[in-house]
Amino acid sequence: MSVLLPRIDANALGKTAVLMGGSSAERAVSLLSGGGVLAALQAEGVDAHAFDPAQRDLSELKRDGFARVFIALHGRHGEDGTVQGALELMGLPYTGSGVMASAIAMDKTMTKRVWLAEGLATPRWVWLSADDLGPAVRHARLRSVPDELGLPLIVKPPREGSSIGITKVMGYSNMADAVQLATGHDADVLCEQFIDGDEVTCPVLGQGANAQALPVVRIMAPEGKYDYQNKYFTDDVTYQVPSGLPADEEREIQRMVVAAYQALGCRGWGRADLMVRASDRKPFLLEMNTSPGMTGHSLVPMSAKAAGISYPQLCLWLLSTAALDGKV
């Protein structure tokens, strides 16, 4: 497939801050993403500058005369609606989803509730609150989860990304360690049915009825281990784009991803991760990323390239879509 983006006048975009780094567990990846975006925008003639919210107060954006913001932050205090809310108050247009969509998408449990209400398939799950993990009930509650979801199952912190804090639990005895790892990142825990099959991802560009899916990327990790290290710091993972999936499967994944994106109220861009069950080829939505990675290993640039969009073109177009809630 091919996607044609409009020509953008870089000079008309004004002074731009590329937010990168930040204080989340994904800081290192954000610095890689932001560095790539910054170089691409500068090469296209944009007056772009790096801005790390962990080292500078956001109020300096207004003081220093920035006209718009490219958000290359990942995780908490960057992808969860908090920075978006601050930029709304300052009246500074920014890339990606607004406050509500960012906040919901950052919380995988809330995302699942929205998708379920919209009739979109997502793996069955059990949410463990802080009360469930208290000393009086913890042992019995953890033992009940494999009975509800079956084994193996996935345990993860619901508000982290980049596979941080995730464990594939193979037996009852593994539950306690998996939950302890997850609670190192979140107060509550999401336990999820394991879907055995192909791991895929699919980006979306645009908003509302104009949202459009890019080509599906098929992910093949060594021993199925698509973890933080393999995602960003090795070349051991194989990515297929075109995906090699049957055309009807790819179309269904794209349809589902656009519907998931629209249900959350996303805008600008996003990337959904899914599993396609081997037994019946049914796709299941896992999560929506509203500030996807833009590193050398990242999947949105990879998919965009397959659609005829270069990395600099993508960055420039995304910057041109910077907006405030209700003022697109």
N, C-alpha and C positions, 0 to 999 in steps of 0.2 A: 504494500500500500504506500501511497505518497500523500503527504500533507503539505499544503502550501500556506506559509505564513505571510502576512502582509509585510511590505517594506517599512522599516522604522527609521525615523530621523533621530539619530543619537543625540544631536544637539538640542532637540526639543525636550529631552527628558530631564534636563537640569542636573544639579549637583546630587549625586547618589551615594548613600551609605550602604555598604554591604555588611550586614550584621553577621558576625561569625565568632566562633569560640563559645562564649557564654559559660555558664556554671553547671551545666548538666553533665551526666555521665558520658554523653556523646560529644564532649568538647573537642577531642582530638579529631574526630571525623568532621565536625563542623568547620574546624580550621582548614581541613583539606578541601571541603566543599567551597567554603568562602574564598579560599585562595584561587581556586579554579574559576569561579564566577567573576571575581575581581579582575583577573588577568584577561578574561574574555571580554568583559565590558569595556575595559580600557583599550583593548585592541580594536574594538568597534567604535571608538571615539567618545565614549561616555565619560563624563567627569565623575569617576567613581573612586571611592575611598573606603578602606577597611575601617570597621568600627566594632570593637569587642566590648559588649556590655558588662563583661566581668572586670574590665579595667577602666571603663568610663561610664559616667552616669548618662542615662538615656536623654535627660534634659539637654545635654550638649548637642543633640541632633538639631534641635530648634535653634539653639544659640549660634551654631556654626553654619546655619543657612542651608541645610539639606532640603531638597525638594521632594525626594521620595526615597524609599528604603527597599532594598532587596534582602529578604530574610533568608539567610543560609544557616540559621541556627537549627539544631535538632534537639528533640527531647524537651524536658521541663524548662520553663522560663524562656521559651523560644518558639516552641511548636504547640503549646498548650493553651493559647489564648491570652496569656498574661502580657507578653510583649505587644501583641495585637491590640489589647485594650489600652496600653500606654500610648501607642501610636495613634489610636483613635482620638484620645484626649488631646494629643498635640496637633491633630489635623494633618498628619503626615501619611500620604498614601503608601501602601506596602504591598508586596507580592504575596500571593497565596490566599488561603481561606481567612475569613473573618473570625471574630472572637468566639461566637457560639460553635461554629463548625470545627474550629481548631480545638476547642476545649473538649467537645464530644469525641472527636476522632482520636485524641490523645489517650482517652480512657477506653480501653478495649472492651470492658464490660458494658459501658454505656453504648458504645458503637454497636455491639451485638444486639442490645435491646431495640435500638432503632431499626436495624436490619431485619430482625425477627418480625417487628410490627409491619414492615413493608413486604414481608413474604420472601426475603432473600436468604438463601441457605448459608448457614455458618455452623461450624462444629458445635455439638452440644457442650455445655459448660456448667461448672459449679463455681460460684463465687464464695470465697472464704473471707468473711469480715474479721476485723480485729477481735470481736467477741468469740467467733468460731475458733480462734487461735489462742484463746486464754487457757491457762493451765488446767482448769477444771474440766474442760470439754475437748481439749486439743487432740488427745490420742484417739478418742472415739470418732471425732469428726474427720480426722485424716484417714482413718481406716475405712470410713464410709464412702469416700470419694471414688476409689477404684471400683467399688461395687456399683456406683451410679454410672460411671463413664466407661468402665472396662479398662483393660490394660493392653498395650502401653497407653499412657496419657501424657499430656503436656502440662507443666506447671510454669507459670510466668508471672512477673509483676505486671499489673494491668496498665501502668502508665510509664513504661520504658520502651525504648526502641532498640534497633540494631542487635536484636537477639540477646540483649543484656539480661542476665538473671534467669534464663530459661533452662529448664531441665526436661528431658524425656524420661519419664518414670516407667521403669520396667516391672516393678513389683511393689507390694505393700511396704516393704522395709525401706524403700527409697523415698517414700513420701516425706518423712520428717526432714531429711537433708534438702530435698528440693524446695520445700516450703521455707526453710531457714534461709536458703539462698535468695529466694524471691523477696522475703520480708526484709532483706538487707537493702532493698530498693523501694519497697512500697509497704504501707501498713496493712494492706489487704492483698489477697492472692487470687489469681484466675487459674482455674484448672480446666483443661480443655480436652475433649475427645481427640485422640490421635487419628488423623486421616492418612492412610497408607496410599501413596500414589505420587503423581508428578507435582513438583513445586513450581509455581508460575507467578509472574507478576505482570501488571499491566498499568501503564500510566494513562492519565486523562489530562487533556488541556481544555480550557474554556470554562463556561458557566451555563447553568440552566439547560435550556433546550439546545444550546449551541455546544455543549460539552461533547468532546470527541475522544474516543479511545485511540491510543497509539498501538503499534504491534505488541503482541504478547511475547514475553521473554520466558523461556524455559530454563530452569536452574538445576544443574546437576552437580551436587557437592560430593566430595569424597565420603563414602559411607553415610550419605545423607546428612552430613554434619555442616549445615549452612549457618555457622556461628559467627560471632563478632570477628574473630581472627581471620577466618576464611573469607568473610565478606569484604574486608578492607585491606588486609595486609599479606595475602598470599595470592598466588596465581593457580591454585589447585582446583578452583571451581570452574566448571564449564558452563557457558551461557549460549543458548541457541536462540537466535533471532534472524530470520524467521524461526518460529518455535518448532516447526516440524509436526505440530499437531494437525489433525484433520481440520479442514476449513470450517466445518460446522461447529466443531469444538471451540476454535478460536473466536468465531463470531459470537457464540454464546457467552464465552468469558468476557469479551468486550462489552456485550450488552449488559451483562450482570454488573460489571465494574462501573459503567456509566450510571446505572440505576443506583448503585451503592453510593457513589459520589454525589449524585443529586439528592438522595435521601438525607444525607448529612448536611446538605447546604454548602458544599465546597465550591470554591471558585479559584480561578487562575490555573492551578495545576494540582495534581495529587498522584499517588501511586497505590494501587491495591495489591495486596499479596493474597494468594489463594493456594489451595491444594485441590488437585483433580483426583478423585478417588479411583484407584486402579480397577476395582471390581465392576463399576458401572459407569465410569467416566463422568461422574457428577462433580461439578466444581463447588467448592465451599470457600466463602470469604473468611479471611483471617483478620485483616486489619487494613486501615486506610492511613497512609502517610501524607500529611498535608504540607510538609517541608522536606521533600525527598532528598536523598544524597545527590551530590553533584561532583563526586570524586572521580578519579580515573577508573575505579571499579564499579561506579554507580550505574543503575539500571535505566533510569529515565534518559540520560544522554545516549545510552546504547540503543534503546528503543527508538528514540527520536532520529538517530542516524539511519536506522533501517527505514524510516519514513521520509528520508531525504532532508532532514533538518540537522544542520551542523550544530555543534556545541555553542559557538558564539551566537548563531541565529536564535537558538533556544533561549539563551540568557537574555539577549536583547528583547525578544518578544515578551518574555515573562516580566521583565522590568517595565515594559510599556503597559502591562495590564495592572500595574500597581493601583490600588484603589482603597477607599474607605467603605465600611459597611453602609449599604444603602446609597452609595454615591459612585456606582460603577460607570 
